């Protein structure tokens, strides 16, 4: 048995043709939907990039106990478990956060791995002289912005961009190992994550009479740009999305050519979506986590059932993917893994669970049952108490500062830490207190979440789901206090 996972970053479900998108050109996602089961109720778990990838390894939520960070010493890792059970695992990625402080333990869990440099502000090419930066709207002034413009100087053709290189390496691995058995390949590209940098032929798919400043990397902020600038940004994202579609098509072509459909599980997924002016916001790390961010695309082909060109209404999450892969290779799942193998959901749309959680450390704790989305905000403006529980005290780009570590305590073990006590480190949580209102939506009737509900009965039902799931995940007691649930 073989398995391939193609993972994108910040891929918007609602803009894909199989999910009703009507203006972004994604013909290969249409082909994919014809060859797989399309999940209609797939949701994120923990936000954003590396918290989601911790879930991809461990099969349990990250955001209730800590913020961004690497795998912990007590974590179960799906690719490592496969490797320990004679399944060869290989990662190919241009996702720069894997080689930063806050992600440094992930890629070493695979049998082998390859990296492609140059995405976003990846500290790749060295240039003492400042690069030439086009006049732009974002007006960033940080090292990542500068480094991105250094990197772009080395990407003057499509084949020099990271995404094409990732998929070329994926093809190389597949052709080399097509006649071997028991392997899992993770082809992971950072695209269509911002900046929305791509080639002219993809931009030409979305003609626009735009003559304003350079704009392909929005600030994580409220929308203040003109309608013309907003349209331009959406077109830049669409162009990169069509590039992703093009390279997805190469994987489908390879599956056809080598007849891999007979014995190869195929998963196509993402970590989260992205706001492109919806709700008057840019980007993703902004509350609340609306459907455009939280409701994600997911496609799976399982050769055991052969079910394709069908939809699945089961409620699923990223935490289910490691359980699905372990079950596919007939490898026992660790007791701490809470995800559900999706074999039966794929084969017959068998229901999975009544509700799921999603969120980010120190922000709303969100719960959905597939119809209602409940966003529970803190009980006070202080958004406290709140702590990080970790043995790996790192942020995205740096370690915790000595100042942050002056008043640490050792916490008692959680039920998933294998008897290990962790550091308990005070966390400031989410800074934008004005975005913390508790909200309830019926996303079947109000998919754009324009009409918050005021229904005490439904709210109490969602609180019951939320509390039960937090307890099942051994959430720290202060999380209940922070949310006013005690």
Secondary structure, DSSP 8 states (H G I E B T S, - for coil): -EEEEEEESS--GGGSGGGT--SS--HHHHHHHHHSEEEEEEE--B-SHHHHHHHHHHSS--TTT-SS----TT---HHHHHHHTT-EEEEEE--GGGGSGGGTTSGGGSSEEEE---STT-S-S--SS------BSS---SHHHHHHHHHHTT--SGGGSHHHHHHHHHHHHHHHHTT--SEEEEEE--TTSSS----HHHHTTS-----SSB-SS--SSB--S-HHHHHHHHHHHHHHHHHHHHHHHHHHHHHHHTTGGGTEEEEEEES---EESGGGBEESSSSS--HHHHEE--EEE-TTT---SEEEEEEEETHHHHHHHHHHTT----TT------HHHHHH-----S-EEEE-TTS-EEEE-SSEEEEE--SSTT--S-EEEESS-B-SSSB--TTTTTT-EEE---TTTTT--EEEEE----S-GGG---EEEETTT-TT--S----HHHHHHHHHHHHHHHHHTT--HHHHHHTT--
